[in-house]
Amino acid sequence: MNHRIRIGFATAAAVAVIGLGVAAYAQPARNGPRGGGDFVTAIAALKGQLNLSPSQQTMWDSAVAAGQAARATARTNMQNVRSALNAELAKAEPDLAAVAAAADSARTQNAAQRHRVRDTWLGLYATFSPDQKAVVKGAIEQRLARIDQWRANMQKRHGHGG
């Protein structure tokens, strides 16, 4: 009986670890500290400084809508992975390969959505004037400087020097 209990606990622990891994795997990717290190976020934060033309404003609205749709799709994909995991855990012998396949599919779909959103923002950026591009460049440089400063502070705090 003791052997069965140990096997049961080991199986439960393995399923929990795999489940958490699958959940994390299916999450949308984030770039940089707290998801803010990418150029899309930098561009999106600058709307008021860019003096967009009417056609650029239309493209901006499309890019924002694409981002919102991608986030909604990623949430749905994650819920589907979680549902697949719960369905398998309800079985006497869960098929973890099926859950991994669902997570792989969600990750692929989410990555494709992120690429479409990125390409939409890049299309908008391509229409920017040199002055608008300079604003974006300056914001990205400031953001990178903040990240470098944050990293240096963390290295100091944790005694890694730098």
Secondary structure in CASP SS format (residue, H / E / C, confidence):
PFRMAT SS
TARGET T0000
AUTHOR 0000-0000-0000
METHOD secondary structure of the structure
MODEL  1
M C 1.00
N H 1.00
H H 1.00
R H 1.00
I H 1.00
R H 1.00
I H 1.00
G H 1.00
F H 1.00
A H 1.00
T H 1.00
A H 1.00
A H 1.00
A H 1.00
V H 1.00
A H 1.00
V H 1.00
I H 1.00
G H 1.00
L H 1.00
G H 1.00
V H 1.00
A H 1.00
A H 1.00
Y H 1.00
A H 1.00
Q C 1.00
P C 1.00
A C 1.00
R C 1.00
N C 1.00
G C 1.00
P H 1.00
R H 1.00
G H 1.00
G C 1.00
G C 1.00
D C 1.00
F H 1.00
V H 1.00
T H 1.00
A H 1.00
I H 1.00
A H 1.00
A C 1.00
L C 1.00
K H 1.00
G H 1.00
Q H 1.00
L H 1.00
N C 1.00
L C 1.00
S C 1.00
P H 1.00
S H 1.00
Q H 1.00
Q H 1.00
T H 1.00
M H 1.00
W H 1.00
D H 1.00
S H 1.00
A H 1.00
V H 1.00
A H 1.00
A H 1.00
G H 1.00
Q H 1.00
A H 1.00
A H 1.00
R H 1.00
A H 1.00
T H 1.00
A H 1.00
R H 1.00
T H 1.00
N H 1.00
M H 1.00
Q H 1.00
N H 1.00
V H 1.00
R H 1.00
S H 1.00
A H 1.00
L H 1.00
N H 1.00
A H 1.00
E H 1.00
L H 1.00
A C 1.00
K C 1.00
A C 1.00
E C 1.00
P C 1.00
D C 1.00
L H 1.00
A H 1.00
A H 1.00
V H 1.00
A H 1.00
A H 1.00
A H 1.00
A H 1.00
D H 1.00
S H 1.00
A H 1.00
R H 1.00
T H 1.00
Q H 1.00
N H 1.00
A H 1.00
A H 1.00
Q H 1.00
R H 1.00
H H 1.00
R H 1.00
V H 1.00
R H 1.00
D H 1.00
T H 1.00
W H 1.00
L H 1.00
G H 1.00
L H 1.00
Y H 1.00
A H 1.00
T C 1.00
F C 1.00
S C 1.00
P H 1.00
D H 1.00
Q H 1.00
K H 1.00
A H 1.00
V H 1.00
V H 1.00
K H 1.00
G H 1.00
A H 1.00
I H 1.00
E H 1.00
Q H 1.00
R H 1.00
L H 1.00
A H 1.00
R H 1.00
I H 1.00
D H 1.00
Q H 1.00
W H 1.00
R H 1.00
A H 1.00
N H 1.00
M H 1.00
Q H 1.00
K H 1.00
R H 1.00
H C 1.00
G C 1.00
H C 1.00
G C 1.00
G C 1.00
END
